[in-house]
Amino acid sequence: MKVNIPLKKVVDNSYDITIDSLEKQYFDTKVAIITNPKVAGLHLGYLLSKISAKELYIITVPDGEEYKNQQTIDTILESLFNHRFNRKSLLIAFGGGVIGDMTGYVSTIYQRGIDFIQIPTTLLSQVDASVGGKTGMNNSYGKNLIGAFHQPKSVLIDPLFLTTLPSREFGAGVAEIIKMAVTFNKDFFTFLETADLTQSDILQEAIQKAVQTKADVVAQDEKEHGIRAALNYGHTFGHVIENETKYKKYLHGEAVAIGMVMANETSLKMGLISEDEVLRVKKLLEKYNLPVTYSIKDIDSFYETFFLDKKSSDTTITFILPVGLGGVKITDRCEKNLIIDVLNQFNDSV
Ligand SMILES: NC(=O)c1ccc[n+]([C@@H]2O[C@H](COP(=O)([O-])OP(=O)(O)OC[C@H]3O[C@@H](n4cnc5c(N)ncnc54)[C@H](O)[C@@H]3O)[C@@H](O)[C@H]2O)c1
């Protein structure tokens, strides 16, 4: 005998991403704003002038990637239980990608799932982390190894928050913007080559184009079974660089910038991109003071570290390679010799 559970329902999780000054909003429910002391110090006053609720709580957690872990998740859960949050309550992520990932994760597991809204305050989180519903936290085995796909109810992007962002953090966000342009949108890339992102209206346009690009990809492949993996362009190499430098020397976007240069050299060797296109990407990265060089000390060890990547299997490594500008190829069939040749270009002695 069999019992069938017919679960093949189409669930519409669509949501809007607004890129504009925050509008005043009242929520007729319990709301918790989850943030950190830095963001709260800079911008909570402004947020509270826009958002009100039947009951409003502020949950502040320590600032930093090293706190994106189970202990902080437990602190947030504890606070929600103490305030008797229920399934109709709402969480608001107010901060960069760290806060966004953790708030998303808590909203996935609290009473098996409650709603949350993203209000991202770094450029990286505005153009990338807040969009697409990936949530997660780190553990002793690595970054983002625990998590779930759980889409927010909405994303409210107010570029005003970026006025207080340190320039390196700004550059790290630009790296993710460039990533999306190179892989999916040649016109966007050309726009970035001449755009001055320090101008607020141009920056807002770039954010809108990046968010649209990511939204289009996520709409095709929400759970990263295929094309969404292309958003990891620069990350296969970048993760090794972050690992080698113990997450201290480079911000994530900076490591991704070097990773993009390495991926481009791989594409060049495979005849997927021209020398001129490789140079154009490098020039654009340099325009935002992003690093484009790296000295590999031990090529074999660098290569072996590729296998720690979430996209790798025991025997294969997945590379995301640009095809010209605006195109991309996802492959686990790169010859080891070819990759070693590329890595040798970044060798100390060369
Ligand atoms: N879920 C996803 O799809 C996704 C995608 C990319 C990255 N991420 C995650 O995002 C995280 C990185 O995000 P991030 O770069 O925003 O880092 P972050 O959240 O650590 O923020 C960087 C720093 O900027 C501060 N900050 C935030 N807003 C500010 C503002 N307006 N002015 C001044 N300082 C401000 C933060 O307090 C922090 O010190 C990583 O944990 C990464 O794994 C997730």
The ligand as a Gaussian input file, in Angstrom:
#p B3LYP/6-31G(d) Opt

LIG

0 1
 N       22.805000      35.672000       1.004000
 C       23.493000      35.975000      -0.070000
 O       23.060000      35.765000      -1.202000
 C       24.828000      36.625000       0.094000
 C       25.491000      37.142000      -1.022000
 C       26.704000      37.791000      -0.838000
 C       27.230000      37.897000       0.442000
 N       26.553000      37.366000       1.508000
 C       27.088000      37.486000       2.869000
 O       27.132000      38.864000       3.195000
 C       28.160000      39.085000       4.154000
 C       28.986000      40.272000       3.715000
 O       28.126000      41.385000       3.693000
 P       28.682000      42.866000       3.849000
 O       29.781000      43.066000       2.900000
 O       27.503000      43.766000       3.823000
 O       29.380000      42.826000       5.291000
 P       28.898000      43.243000       6.757000
 O       27.484000      42.931000       6.971000
 O       29.871000      42.659000       7.700000
 O       29.081000      44.829000       6.718000
 C       30.372000      45.362000       6.567000
 C       30.666000      46.411000       7.664000
 O       29.971000      47.612000       7.322000
 C       29.200000      48.042000       8.460000
 N       28.072000      48.785000       7.917000
 C       26.895000      48.323000       7.476000
 N       26.168000      49.318000       6.953000
 C       26.914000      50.446000       7.087000
 C       26.692000      51.794000       6.719000
 N       25.597000      52.177000       6.081000
 N       27.669000      52.692000       7.015000
 C       28.824000      52.301000       7.631000
 N       29.084000      51.033000       7.981000
 C       28.126000      50.122000       7.708000
 C       28.874000      46.768000       9.178000
 O       28.491000      47.008000      10.499000
 C       30.193000      46.013000       9.040000
 O       31.113000      46.474000       9.990000
 C       28.963000      37.808000       4.241000
 O       28.623000      37.139000       5.432000
 C       28.510000      37.015000       3.027000
 O       28.574000      35.626000       3.237000
 C       25.375000      36.754000       1.350000

